[in-house]
């Protein structure tokens, strides 16, 4: 019996790099999902809804595949910190996060096209920023250009210097794909890991 095709429902290079730690032979498909928030939705609910939507969208037309959808929502005082997109917005996000605790909700959905089963997980990470001055924030943004990252930092790079500590169960979740949970879901779906 052959194994199903593994598909990452994301074009993110960060998620692809993480997935290669577990499994080298996978395809990437752009899910093309609508990521607009829904009124009254909490940040963890939004992350999970989008992870499921991405897995389902990327699974369209596939018959023998395990499709991974993932989404991350950063939250400061109940407000979502989206990908900044501009230097000014990144500076504003990091200024607001300075000396504060930011929550990251990283959701995962593994959609099995063979039977329609969906396995889900949401990782919760708390990031404690140290107090940052304007010069530190400007230097960081200039050096790392974190404009495509929720919360305006890359913890796998220089962004780690912005923190006092990180509390979570899975360090890969903060980068965008919780590998500990994903390995468990893949094993439950018949993929032998390691």
C-alpha positions as CSV (number, residue, x, y, z in Angstrom):
1,X,0.0,0.0,0.0
2,X,1.5,3.3,-1.0
3,X,1.5,6.3,1.3
4,X,-0.7,9.3,0.5
5,X,0.9,12.4,-1.0
6,X,1.8,15.0,1.7
7,X,0.8,18.5,0.8
8,X,1.6,21.7,2.6
9,X,-1.3,24.1,2.0
10,X,0.9,27.2,2.2
11,X,3.5,29.0,0.0
12,X,5.3,30.1,3.2
13,X,9.0,29.4,3.0
14,X,9.2,29.4,6.8
15,X,6.6,26.6,7.0
16,X,8.2,24.7,4.2
17,X,11.6,24.8,5.9
18,X,10.0,23.5,9.1
19,X,8.2,20.7,7.4
20,X,11.5,19.5,5.8
21,X,12.7,18.7,9.3
22,X,10.0,16.0,9.5
23,X,9.4,14.9,5.9
24,X,11.3,15.9,2.7
25,X,8.9,14.7,0.1
26,X,5.9,17.0,0.0
27,X,4.2,19.4,-2.4
28,X,3.2,22.9,-1.7
29,X,-0.1,24.4,-2.8
30,X,-1.4,27.9,-2.4
31,X,-4.7,27.7,-0.5
32,X,-6.0,31.1,-1.6
33,X,-8.3,31.4,1.4
34,X,-10.0,34.6,2.5
35,X,-8.2,35.6,5.7
36,X,-10.5,38.4,6.8
37,X,-11.5,38.3,10.4
38,X,-15.1,37.4,11.5
39,X,-16.8,39.7,14.1
40,X,-16.7,38.3,17.6
41,X,-14.0,35.7,16.7
42,X,-11.3,35.2,19.3
43,X,-7.6,35.1,18.1
44,X,-7.4,31.3,18.7
45,X,-10.7,30.7,16.9
46,X,-9.5,32.7,14.0
47,X,-6.2,30.8,13.8
48,X,-8.0,27.5,13.8
49,X,-10.7,28.5,11.3
50,X,-8.0,29.7,8.9
51,X,-5.9,26.5,9.4
52,X,-8.9,24.3,8.6
53,X,-9.9,26.6,5.6
54,X,-6.4,26.4,4.2
55,X,-6.2,22.7,4.5
56,X,-9.6,22.2,2.8
57,X,-8.8,24.7,0.0
58,X,-5.4,23.1,-0.7
59,X,-7.1,19.6,-0.7
60,X,-9.5,20.5,-3.6
61,X,-9.2,17.9,-6.3
62,X,-6.9,15.6,-4.4
63,X,-7.9,12.0,-3.7
64,X,-5.0,10.4,-1.9
65,X,-3.4,13.1,0.1
66,X,-2.7,14.4,3.6
67,X,-3.0,18.2,3.5
68,X,-1.5,20.4,6.1
69,X,-3.1,23.8,6.9
70,X,-1.6,26.2,9.4
71,X,-2.2,29.7,10.6
72,X,-0.8,31.9,13.3
73,X,-2.5,34.9,15.0
74,X,-0.5,37.2,17.3
75,X,-2.4,38.9,20.0
76,X,-1.6,41.9,22.3
77,X,-4.3,42.8,24.8
78,X,-6.9,41.0,22.8
79,X,-6.0,42.9,19.6
80,X,-4.6,41.0,16.6
81,X,-1.1,41.9,15.3
82,X,-1.2,41.1,11.6
83,X,1.8,41.0,9.3
84,X,2.9,44.6,9.3
85,X,3.7,44.9,5.6
86,X,5.5,48.3,6.1
87,X,8.4,49.5,8.2
88,X,6.1,52.0,9.9
89,X,3.6,49.4,11.0
90,X,6.4,47.0,12.1
91,X,7.9,49.8,14.2
92,X,4.5,50.5,15.8
93,X,3.9,46.8,16.6
94,X,7.3,46.4,18.2
95,X,6.9,49.7,20.1
96,X,3.5,48.4,21.4
97,X,5.0,45.0,22.4
98,X,8.0,46.5,24.2
99,X,8.1,45.3,27.8
100,X,4.9,43.4,27.2
101,X,3.6,39.8,26.9
102,X,2.3,38.9,23.4
103,X,0.4,35.7,22.7
104,X,0.8,33.6,19.6
105,X,-1.9,31.1,18.6
106,X,-0.6,28.7,16.0
107,X,-3.3,26.4,14.6
108,X,-2.8,23.2,12.6
109,X,-5.2,21.1,10.6
110,X,-4.3,17.8,8.9
111,X,-7.0,17.0,6.3
112,X,-7.1,13.4,5.0
113,X,-8.6,13.4,1.5
114,X,-9.0,9.6,1.6
115,X,-11.7,9.8,4.3
116,X,-12.4,13.4,5.0
117,X,-11.0,13.2,8.5
118,X,-9.5,16.4,10.0
119,X,-7.2,16.4,13.0
120,X,-6.5,19.7,14.6
121,X,-4.3,21.3,17.2
122,X,-3.8,24.9,18.5
123,X,-0.4,25.8,20.2
124,X,-0.4,28.8,22.5
125,X,2.9,30.6,23.0
126,X,3.7,33.5,25.3
127,X,6.5,35.8,24.2
128,X,7.8,38.3,26.8
129,X,9.5,41.3,25.1
130,X,12.2,43.2,26.9
131,X,11.9,46.9,27.0
132,X,13.0,48.2,23.6
133,X,14.1,51.7,22.7
134,X,13.4,53.3,19.3
135,X,17.0,52.8,18.1
136,X,16.9,49.1,18.9
137,X,13.6,48.7,17.1
138,X,14.8,50.6,14.0
139,X,18.1,48.6,13.9
140,X,16.2,45.4,14.1
141,X,13.7,46.2,11.4
142,X,16.5,47.5,9.1
143,X,18.6,44.3,9.6
144,X,15.9,41.7,9.4
145,X,13.0,43.3,7.5
146,X,10.3,41.2,9.3
147,X,7.4,42.8,7.3
148,X,5.8,39.4,6.4
149,X,5.8,38.1,10.0
150,X,2.9,38.4,12.5
151,X,4.2,40.4,15.4
152,X,7.0,42.0,13.3
153,X,9.9,39.6,14.2
154,X,11.6,36.4,13.2
155,X,12.4,34.4,16.3
156,X,14.6,32.0,14.3
157,X,16.8,34.9,13.5
158,X,17.9,38.2,15.2
159,X,14.3,38.6,16.6
160,X,15.3,36.3,19.4
161,X,17.3,39.2,20.8
162,X,14.1,41.2,21.5
163,X,12.8,38.8,24.2
164,X,13.2,38.2,27.8
165,X,11.7,34.7,27.5
166,X,9.3,32.5,25.6
167,X,6.9,30.1,27.2
168,X,5.5,27.3,25.0
169,X,5.3,23.5,24.5
170,X,6.7,23.6,21.0
171,X,9.4,26.0,19.9
172,X,8.7,25.4,16.2
173,X,5.1,26.7,16.6
174,X,6.3,30.3,17.0
175,X,8.0,30.1,13.6
176,X,4.6,29.0,12.1
177,X,4.2,25.2,12.2
178,X,4.0,23.2,15.4
179,X,6.1,20.2,14.5
180,X,5.6,18.2,17.7
181,X,1.8,18.2,17.2
182,X,2.2,17.7,13.4
183,X,4.4,14.7,13.9
184,X,1.7,13.2,16.2
185,X,-1.0,13.9,13.7
186,X,1.0,12.4,10.9
187,X,1.6,9.2,12.9
188,X,-2.1,9.0,13.7
189,X,-2.7,9.2,9.9
190,X,-0.3,6.4,9.1
191,X,3.0,8.2,8.4
192,X,5.9,6.6,10.2
193,X,8.0,9.2,12.1
194,X,10.9,9.1,12.7
